[in-house]
Amino acid sequence: MQSLNYQHLLYFWVVAREGGLVPAGRALNLSHPTLSAQIHALERQLGTPLFTKVGRRLVLTEAGRQAYRMAGEIFALGDDLVEAVRGRGDRPRRLEVGIVDVMPKLVARRLLQPALAPGDPVHLVCREGSLDRLLADLAHGTLDVVLADSPLPSGSPIRAHTHPLGSCGVSILATPELAAAHRDGFPGSLSEAPWLLPAERLALRRSLDRWFERVGFRPRIVAEFEDVALMQAFGADGVGVFPAPDAAGLDLVSRSGVERIGPAEGVVEQYHAITAERRVQNPVVRAISAGGI
């Protein structure tokens, strides 16, 4: 079998990374025809197109996305080899983590603790965004793992695998004044309380709505939030009672001075690590996946 031409692979990878022939040509100091010819040669060798044209843009095919991700791993491994041979193999391992923007920050910090445990040094890079955006970055090889409050959506075009990290209950918190006013007779005592809730599109909100139906009241909502951290900040200021996963509750109590009124029985938050690998090879990602809540 003909050996892979790694120079062609590099040119392809840079074009995909830079988003087109023009910026890639500037980065590599090569002409567009030269780059185009090298990529066509790689496609002939692999037996499949790596790009398709959409208007004036080059868009990666499914094979192209896979090749881009694997090429990134190949070149990263090459960098590690050079550093190790030159005696600089003690540099921190870089770990690129995507965190879904609706995940409580205190929960994300707890999930990432294994990555910062004593041992091999790790250079942790955290990015926040929507699940769709982060999964696209995972598919393109620019993220090692995505932390989410839901598994990979069924029917997703992204080739990825979900690794459950565990689950936890949810409690209702408030400032000491609000907690004292609404603790007796919980949960029915909360029917007249001012409520701060996650936005309707969030999984936690849907679970809470079902809980409200079970306990038999409609909450008096004073504010809804896409950003859970902002909701918690309003709650710490006494604007209303609010839900929080138990994985973050103790930290919120100690940091913000709020109190737990009681549990939202049956409401559960689940957390997942999503990777491009069915069997995780990266030891740091493996530690995160094994750590859980």
SEDREN-950765 format. One line per field, with one value per residue (C-alpha): residue in one letter; x, y, z; residue number from 1. Coordinates in steps of 0.001 Angstrom, whole numbers, plus 500000, padded with zeros to 6 digits. Example, Ala and Ser with C-alpha at 12.3 -4.5 7.8 and 13.67 -1.06 7.14 Angstrom:
BEGIN
volo = c(A/S)
u = c(512300/513670)
v = c(495500/498940)
w = c(507800/507140)
semi = c(1/2)
***
This chain:
BEGIN
volo = c(M/Q/S/L/N/Y/Q/H/L/L/Y/F/W/V/V/A/R/E/G/G/L/V/P/A/G/R/A/L/N/L/S/H/P/T/L/S/A/Q/I/H/A/L/E/R/Q/L/G/T/P/L/F/T/K/V/G/R/R/L/V/L/T/E/A/G/R/Q/A/Y/R/M/A/G/E/I/F/A/L/G/D/D/L/V/E/A/V/R/G/R/G/D/R/P/R/R/L/E/V/G/I/V/D/V/M/P/K/L/V/A/R/R/L/L/Q/P/A/L/A/P/G/D/P/V/H/L/V/C/R/E/G/S/L/D/R/L/L/A/D/L/A/H/G/T/L/D/V/V/L/A/D/S/P/L/P/S/G/S/P/I/R/A/H/T/H/P/L/G/S/C/G/V/S/I/L/A/T/P/E/L/A/A/A/H/R/D/G/F/P/G/S/L/S/E/A/P/W/L/L/P/A/E/R/L/A/L/R/R/S/L/D/R/W/F/E/R/V/G/F/R/P/R/I/V/A/E/F/E/D/V/A/L/M/Q/A/F/G/A/D/G/V/G/V/F/P/A/P/D/A/A/G/L/D/L/V/S/R/S/G/V/E/R/I/G/P/A/E/G/V/V/E/Q/Y/H/A/I/T/A/E/R/R/V/Q/N/P/V/V/R/A/I/S/A/G/G/I)
u = c(500000/501251/502511/500543/502059/502209/503039/499783/498012/499517/498336/494832/494797/495864/493236/490543/491810/492100/488760/489867/492659/493265/494078/495886/498024/499049/499845/501922/503304/502040/499949/496330/496990/499777/497575/494654/496849/498266/494799/493514/496512/495595/491966/493075/495225/492427/489843/487295/486704/487636/485989/482836/482052/479071/478829/482344/483233/485048/483166/484521/482791/482149/485428/487085/485912/487289/490583/490854/490347/492840/495370/495219/496000/498885/500496/499945/501676/504522/504917/505016/507686/509873/509505/510297/513389/514633/514227/511166/508638/507726/505529/501931/499585/497077/493429/490738/487356/484010/481451/477803/476761/473799/475916/476403/479974/480450/479411/481811/484613/483879/483790/487157/488907/490490/492234/494017/494911/498593/500607/501229/500890/497898/497300/493515/491661/487908/485501/481817/479044/475909/475920/475624/478592/480768/479916/480953/484285/484659/484055/486681/489230/489597/488127/489120/485869/482522/480857/477062/473863/472408/473756/474539/471187/469664/470010/472979/475148/478212/480083/480659/480105/478491/480118/477788/479404/476609/473609/472510/469337/468143/467307/465546/467760/467189/468613/468089/465186/463308/464159/462743/459546/458882/460437/457419/455008/457538/456965/453439/454755/456580/453379/453481/457274/458989/460720/463865/463873/466000/464718/462050/464382/466640/466307/466272/463298/461298/461984/460963/457715/456794/457637/455373/452554/453167/453240/450168/451009/452064/455144/455062/457945/459736/462659/463921/467545/469540/472644/472352/475195/473293/470182/472221/473604/470076/469076/471987/470739/467330/465308/463696/464010/465864/466855/470414/471906/473081/476541/476859/474621/477201/479548/476704/475757/479319/480111/476827/475272/472079/470261/468641/464865/464284/464665/462779/461872/462265/464138/467532/470373/472500/475972/477900/481276/481041/484120/484991/486230/484167/487093/488800/492567/493575/494499/493229/489879/489754/490250/487403/485117/485914/485607/481995/480036)
v = c(500000/503486/505414/508458/511743/513728/516954/516689/515904/519010/521228/519766/520260/523899/524651/523083/524895/528292/527940/528181/528314/532063/532194/528837/530130/533107/530861/528442/530980/528855/529666/528584/526259/524521/523957/522797/520329/518857/518384/516732/514381/513465/512880/510591/508600/508285/507578/510093/513859/515762/519060/520045/523517/525355/528590/530025/528181/524893/522678/519462/516246/513542/511893/515307/515904/512544/513184/516653/515296/512467/514755/517050/514072/513045/516491/516890/513552/514745/517840/515609/513465/516478/517815/514445/513889/517395/516822/519069/516324/517711/520434/520281/518148/520452/519550/521419/521088/522364/523139/523517/527058/525910/523750/525256/526462/524833/521476/521910/522687/519535/517393/518788/518207/514903/516801/518978/516208/515853/513953/514799/518577/519640/522871/523115/525207/525644/526898/527565/527432/525724/521936/522115/524466/522433/519163/520715/521710/518188/516751/519089/517936/521275/519896/516773/516399/518150/518288/518442/518047/515786/512920/513165/513930/511006/511483/513838/513960/514192/510952/510985/508873/509650/508644/509081/510954/510485/512353/514320/515637/519228/521405/524725/527454/530994/533664/533010/535478/533862/530372/531105/532518/529501/526474/525402/523341/522734/522322/523771/526776/527848/528488/532194/532571/534613/532148/532384/529633/528407/529287/527018/525435/523967/520363/521390/523696/520926/518649/521405/522055/518399/518709/521750/519700/516854/519095/520961/524620/527038/529075/532854/533488/536820/536036/533375/532852/531262/531705/529555/531424/534694/533073/532033/535561/536999/534350/535235/538843/537740/538305/534877/531196/529143/525549/524253/520801/519208/518807/522602/523289/523028/525396/527852/527730/528405/531017/532910/532575/530992/528140/524924/524989/521412/518875/518915/515227/513355/516149/514837/516483/514166/514924/513445/513558/513424/512387/511428/508066/505134/504016/507092/507065/510433/509657/513015/512630/509074/510393/512895/510187/507884/510593/511685/513684)
w = c(500000/499127/502167/503258/502110/505341/503517/501603/504880/506490/503629/503881/507668/507431/504753/506968/510068/508370/506587/502966/500403/500731/504461/504274/501399/503531/506505/504415/501940/499054/495984/495677/492703/494625/497658/495536/493639/496860/498353/495164/495318/498903/497904/495058/497465/500017/497354/498596/498466/501618/500684/498864/497513/498955/497062/497262/500454/500967/503440/504902/503877/506494/505443/505583/509163/510210/508408/509979/513486/513019/511330/514356/516586/514314/514349/518105/518623/516411/518592/521682/520060/519286/522819/524375/522221/522937/526668/527007/527545/530962/529465/530718/528657/526947/527514/525563/527293/526047/528760/527802/528751/530848/533150/536640/536962/540355/538890/535955/538386/540366/537221/536118/539443/538282/535477/538026/540458/541451/538887/535256/534797/532700/530809/531010/528412/529012/526364/526895/524324/523116/522805/518995/518701/521049/519310/515985/517538/518938/515471/514010/516581/518372/521620/523561/525494/525998/529431/529127/531121/528438/526307/522618/520945/519079/515347/515752/512605/514847/515407/519145/522230/525580/528875/531899/534773/537285/538576/541602/543170/543114/546132/546577/548069/549288/551556/555295/555395/552491/553706/557166/555658/553440/555162/557242/555175/552379/549477/549522/551446/548280/546344/547234/547155/544424/542082/539980/537360/534460/530991/529530/526975/529677/530854/534523/533938/532300/535272/537684/535795/536255/539967/540319/538820/541276/544367/543152/542613/539904/540899/541045/538645/538960/536611/534201/533190/530404/532576/535706/537426/536985/538479/541515/541889/541920/544448/546720/546638/547959/544781/545030/545831/543231/542358/542445/541874/545106/543529/543738/546736/549519/547703/547144/550823/551963/549299/549045/552483/551138/552857/551698/552125/550963/548156/544873/545129/541880/540085/538968/537063/534906/533604/530702/529010/525221/523257/519711/521003/522209/524353/525748/525145/526590/530242/531513/529745/531068/534614/534145/532742/535668/538307/537976/540533)
semi = c(1/2/3/4/5/6/7/8/9/10/11/12/13/14/15/16/17/18/19/20/21/22/23/24/25/26/27/28/29/30/31/32/33/34/35/36/37/38/39/40/41/42/43/44/45/46/47/48/49/50/51/52/53/54/55/56/57/58/59/60/61/62/63/64/65/66/67/68/69/70/71/72/73/74/75/76/77/78/79/80/81/82/83/84/85/86/87/88/89/90/91/92/93/94/95/96/97/98/99/100/101/102/103/104/105/106/107/108/109/110/111/112/113/114/115/116/117/118/119/120/121/122/123/124/125/126/127/128/129/130/131/132/133/134/135/136/137/138/139/140/141/142/143/144/145/146/147/148/149/150/151/152/153/154/155/156/157/158/159/160/161/162/163/164/165/166/167/168/169/170/171/172/173/174/175/176/177/178/179/180/181/182/183/184/185/186/187/188/189/190/191/192/193/194/195/196/197/198/199/200/201/202/203/204/205/206/207/208/209/210/211/212/213/214/215/216/217/218/219/220/221/222/223/224/225/226/227/228/229/230/231/232/233/234/235/236/237/238/239/240/241/242/243/244/245/246/247/248/249/250/251/252/253/254/255/256/257/258/259/260/261/262/263/264/265/266/267/268/269/270/271/272/273/274/275/276/277/278/279/280/281/282/283/284/285/286/287/288/289/290/291/292/293)
***
